[in-house]
Structures are given as structure tokens and as C-alpha cells.
Amino acid sequence: MDVFLIVLASLLMFLGVLGSFLPVLPGPITGWFGFLLLYFSSLTEISKKFLIITLIIAVLIWVLDYFIPAMGTKKFGGSRAGMIGTTTGLLVGLFSPIPGGIIIGPFLGAFIGELLNNSDSRTALRAAFGSFLGFLTSTFIKFVVAVTYLGLFISILWEHKSALMGS
């Protein structure tokens, strides 16, 4: 059973890194579930404190992921309509069959939201660019956390390699 848990935990860790880019998977949270499975393995040791801290970080990143593109829109002169457009575009982009919909959606949403708010096209374009930068920032943060989690995971496995090799 321990080997199964470790293999499944490893899969979740790699999916966590992929989830940094794929909108369907919440990257750091998916990776955190790898830690949780490792916690239940008798071949490794993870403290509850470690699990709680990494869970808090994963949830915080997951929540911020929905706000950072809207914050980027506002930072670049977008209005409330642009921020609502960004969020709407993000949701539409998530379910869009168009490749890159998750990137294009918030950009177009902010642009359309600003145009509907009677902004000129230059202001709308700046807000859309802010949304795009927010998306890139959010993706980068998720990637850094997911790769850090993967590194910690590998470190834990390495630390317990003698127990793992004996099973």
C-alpha cells in the first residue's frame, strides 16, 4: 500500500507542476495532495505542521490566482467594468475549446469591459495588457510554488530512500 501511495503522490506532484499552466488543475493544491498521501505512508515522515503550512500556502495561491489578473487590470488604469470583464473572460476562457483561451479570455474580457464602460480604445488596451500581465504573474507564482513543492517532495523521498528501497 505504501508504494501505491508514493506513486500516486508522485503523480500528483507532477500534475501540480502542470497545473501551474493548465487551468483545469489547481497546481499547488494538486501538489499538496501529494504531500497528504506521503503523510499517510509509513515509509516517510511529514509533520502535521508542514502539512498545514503548505496547505495554507496552496490555498492562498489558489485564491490569489483569481484576483491577480483583475488587480493587473486596475493597476493599468482599468475600471470596475474592466475588472469584471477580466474575471468573466477568465471563466469563459477556462471552458473555451480555443487553445490559449485562458490567456485570451481575460485579455478580451478586460478590453470589452472597458469599451462597454465608454473607455477609449487606448485605455481599454492598457487595461487588457494589465490583465495579461496579471495572468502571467499569477502563472509564475503558481509555477514557483509547485516546483518548490516538488523539490520538497523529492527531498523527503531522498531522506527516506533507505526505507523506500527496502520495501
Summary of the structure (lengths in Angstrom):
residues: 167
radius of gyration: 19.5
end to end distance: 10.3
largest distance: 68.2
contacts: 608
relative contact order: 0.17
helix: 81%
strand: 0%
